[in-house]
Structure formats: structure tokens, C-alpha cells
Amino acid sequence: MAVPLSATIDEAKRAPIPPGFRSAELMRHGSMVLRYYAPKGSDPQTPHEQDELYIVASGRGTFRCAGKHVSFGPGDVLFAAAGAEHRFESFSADFGTWVVFYGPKGGEHG
């Protein structure tokens, strides 16, 4: 299967979320997976096996990761290392973010 050259926010918002997942998958290549995540009300996610980048598409709130927290808004990029406790808090109703999972299980080191 060929990897799409692009993904739009409209495609992401319409993409189905498979059973057992909280986000829609838009691309996959090697260890990289691109998903779109738009929780409603609260963020129940648990730590993941790969490193992650979040690219905020819309909305504002607070990102808590490994005991630290930062405010975020559209266009901001956030990082969560593999295995780190993290979640979005106090986010606006229009919050949505691209999520890029990459690297080996357990995360990259260095």
C-alpha cells in the first residue's frame, strides 16, 4: 500500500476511529504513524510505546507530561517520550492535534 503524500485537516476530522483506538490513522511508513486526536471533555490516554510529537491543529489548553506542564495553542509542537505519563488538560471544545508516533518501542535514546 502506498503512503499518501498529504493529509488534510478535513480528512482527519472525517476519518474513522477504529475500535480500541482514540485517534484516526492517516499515514504509516516504517516506524512512523500519523494520527489525528480530538478528545471530547477529558483526555484518558495512557503512556505509549513510541516517542510522540503532537502538532496542535486547533484549540488551546494545558499539556502535562512527566510532571511538567505547558500551555498550548494552534501551531505549537509538543513532545512526549515513550513511556511518559502525559495528557491534555483544560482544553477548549475545538481542540484537535496531529500525533506523530515514531522510532522503536521504548523510544529513541540520545
C-alpha positions in Angstrom: 0.0 0.0 0.0 1.4 3.4 -1.0 1.8 6.1 1.7 -0.4 9.2 1.0 1.6 12.3 0.0 -0.6 14.5 2.2 -3.3 14.5 4.8 -5.7 17.4 5.3 -7.4 18.5 8.5 -10.8 17.9 6.9 -9.8 14.3 6.0 -8.5 13.8 9.5 -11.7 15.0 11.1 -13.8 12.7 9.0 -11.5 9.6 9.3 -13.0 6.7 11.2 -11.6 5.8 14.6 -11.1 2.1 14.8 -12.4 0.1 17.8 -9.9 0.1 20.6 -8.3 3.4 19.5 -8.9 7.1 20.4 -7.5 8.6 17.2 -7.7 8.1 13.4 -4.8 6.9 11.4 -3.9 8.9 8.3 -0.4 7.6 7.3 2.1 4.9 8.1 5.6 4.4 6.9 8.3 2.3 8.7 8.1 3.1 12.4 6.2 6.4 11.7 2.4 6.6 12.2 0.4 9.8 11.7 -2.9 10.1 13.6 -5.4 12.8 14.4 -6.6 13.1 18.0 -9.5 15.2 19.2 -10.7 14.2 22.7 -14.0 15.5 24.0 -14.3 16.6 27.6 -11.2 14.8 29.0 -8.1 13.0 27.8 -7.9 9.4 29.1 -4.8 8.4 27.3 -2.1 6.3 28.9 1.7 6.1 28.1 2.7 4.9 24.6 5.5 2.6 23.5 7.0 5.1 21.0 8.1 8.7 21.2 5.4 11.1 20.1 5.1 14.6 18.6 1.9 16.5 18.8 1.3 19.3 16.4 -1.7 21.3 17.6 -4.2 21.9 14.8 -6.8 23.8 16.8 -7.8 24.8 20.3 -5.9 25.8 23.5 -5.2 24.1 26.8 -2.5 22.7 29.0 -0.3 19.7 28.2 1.0 17.7 31.2 4.0 15.4 30.6 6.4 13.7 33.1 5.4 16.0 35.9 5.7 19.2 33.9 3.0 21.3 32.2 2.9 23.9 29.4 0.1 25.9 27.8 -0.5 25.3 24.1 -2.3 26.7 21.1 -2.6 26.2 17.4 0.7 25.6 15.6 2.5 24.5 18.8 4.5 21.3 18.9 4.7 19.1 22.0 6.9 16.1 22.7 6.1 13.0 24.9 8.9 10.4 25.3 7.9 6.8 25.1 6.5 5.6 28.4 6.0 9.1 29.8 2.7 9.8 31.6 1.0 12.6 29.6 -2.3 14.1 28.8 -4.1 17.2 27.7 -6.0 19.2 30.4 -8.4 22.2 30.5 -8.6 22.2 26.7 -11.1 24.1 24.6 -14.0 22.3 22.8 -12.4 22.8 19.4 -9.1 21.1 20.4 -7.6 18.7 17.8 -4.0 17.7 17.2 -1.9 15.7 14.8 0.1 12.9 16.5 3.3 11.5 15.0 4.5 8.2 16.6 8.0 7.2 15.6 11.0 5.2 16.5 11.5 1.9 18.3 9.4 0.6 21.2 10.8 2.2 24.3 11.8 5.4 22.4 15.0 6.7 21.0 17.9 7.4 23.3 20.4 10.2 22.9 
